[in-house]
Amino acid sequence: MNQVVLIVAAMIPAGFIATYMWRALAVVAVTRIDPESDLLLWVRAVSTALVAALVMRMIIAPSAVLSTIAVEHRFAAVAIGIAAFYAAYRSTQIATFATVIALVSLHVVLG
């Protein structure tokens, strides 16, 4: 038990240090990078593609509790979330909220 506590006690500060080190470096770097540079546009495109791929993986091949929800309900919830995104003037918070509410509602009502 004591070893587990020590490991967790060491992991939490290590996680904070790793996270905030990169954030501090990003603050320094952002002052020197042109937001419309080819490098930054490429990074933005790659990060968007990675997020899209992960979302599709969660829909098509989910794990754990999400796999108990029908695939049709998962696709319908994403469609509702996309519609909410554009209806709310590209608000990611509203789209995320609408997607979660739709997913839970479809699962509870339709089983």
Summary of the structure (lengths in Angstrom):
residues: 111
radius of gyration: 19.6
end to end distance: 41.2
largest distance: 52.5
contacts: 243
relative contact order: 0.06
helix: 84%
strand: 0%
